[in-house]
Amino acid sequence: MGFDNWELSPYLVRVPLRSFAAILHNQPMKTRRTKPLKEQWQELLSQWQTEPGLASPLRRELEKHGVRFLIPVGVLAGRDIQRPAAPPVFCDVIDFRNRPGVLICAGEPGRTSRLDAVALKKILRAQKIALSGALPIAYFWFGRCELATDDAETFPDFDAAGVLIQKAAEAGAADVSQFVYTEKMEDVGALLAQALSRRRLPETTSVPPPYADFLGWLEKRRPLPPRPEPSVDSDPADFMPLGPLEEYDTLDIIAALADPGSFLEYRSEYGRTLICGYAQIGSLPVGIVANRKKHVREQGRQFEFGGVIYSESADKAARFILDCNQNGLPILFLQDVNGFMVGREAEISGIIRSGAKMVNAVANSVVPKITLILGGSYGAGNYAMCGKAYDPLFILGWPTARYAVMGGDQAARTLCDLQIRQAESSGKKLSEKERNELFDRTKKMYDGQLDPRYAAARLWIDHIVFPGESRLLLFHALRVAAYVPKQKVLKTGVIQT
């Protein structure tokens, strides 16, 4: 498709004019789907089988003794970033005796590893999850773990090495149980042990060290009655198209994630591009805020684009989020959002006031928030739907997630427009072929940054989860959320109504 066939649309992404015209005439938009949806998903998931797994000697040994690994954190952290001599770091939410905890493992036995900024950021993220729910934390420092001396980011900042020690000390002051194993008494692990007033732990008993000490520490925890895991009766991938411009019914996704018959929608006839409602996942209650990706066509009412937040939708979501806070109900955000509606009519309808109200409610929520990115997560829509900056307890993404300020086509076209104008102002006239080559080259770069693995490598996403395992992981995330103490009173400041 040539350069001149693309224009800016009110859909907030670049779409072909003929497809946009079809939308306005209430005709189904043509898609490029040439294979059945299930076959497309199988091809996509097969490409992910080569990604690094979670295997480690510690993990294998602990699984033999009843430790279950529930939610990995930062598996792909640093995936495409140059990191000389970076150590392997594994962070997981684990379960033992039906109680969740956090396991942090760094380094390799007998080797010297250098903790760089990515490794520290990953460890700090796992600590934050543990502190949010007052979960026990276990640290394993194998070999010798040093700070990367040539990386200034590892020393003085708020997400650097000093905060790692600070968080461990804060957890101790909050009576959070912690276990520290370190091979060397002069590395980062030793600093943690000193912060917790711990000596080096003994390495005896029948189980190979240091597992025996850790298992003994776990055995001291009082077991809880088991909570049965929810059955997975349907795969959300059966309802989720791979094309970013294809419509689908988000209610089908919710039905696949929630317990059968448990979803009760909130004000379904108002603010229709956002779906809000109460549900249960594995019998655990949760409030759900989700973007509707079906265009809303109804005679006598304004046409509304799916995935776009309008004034009424923002108002509804803000009220629902406040209701969840008043009832102490955790909130699950299902993102596939292009942003807020723009334009003269949107401003007249009060989109700025309504959008600010929704962002205010999300930012000041005191209940646990969990975010699952299904598709697009663009611009201010990312903020309103509880992106990373709004402190969700967990932020997960499907392989179809696209995480950026704007879509690849739109970003590439905007940048190309600027470069073409600069070239023309200097007297150089670009041919249509040169324009298309410039667009394709720029789009390829932005498409790489839209890949969820790019976001996961920078810890913008905690973990990339396949649709078929989402229900189980959300259940475990809600189990962790149940441990989060209510520490604050809900205050929103001034909300204009």
Secondary structure by P-SEA (a helix, b strand, c coil): ccccccccccccccccaaaaaaaaacccccccccccaaaaaaaaaaaaccccccccaaaaaaaaaccccccccccccccccccccccbbbbbbcccccccbbbbbbccccbbbbbcaaaaaaaaaaaaaaaacccbbbbbbcccccccccccccccccccaaaaaaaaaaaaaaccbbbbbbcccccaaaaaaaaacccccccccccccaaaaaaaaaaacccccccccccccccccccccccccbbbbaaaaaaaacccccccccccccccccccbbbbcccccbbbbbbbcbbbbbccccccccccccaaaaaaaaaaaaaaaaabbbbbbbcccccccccaaaaaacaaaaaaaaaaaaaacccbbbbbbccccccccccccccccccccbbbbccccccccccaaaaaaaaaaaaaaaaaaacccccaaaaaaaaaaaaaaaaaaacaaaaaaaccccccccccaaaaaaaaaaaaaaacccccccccccccc
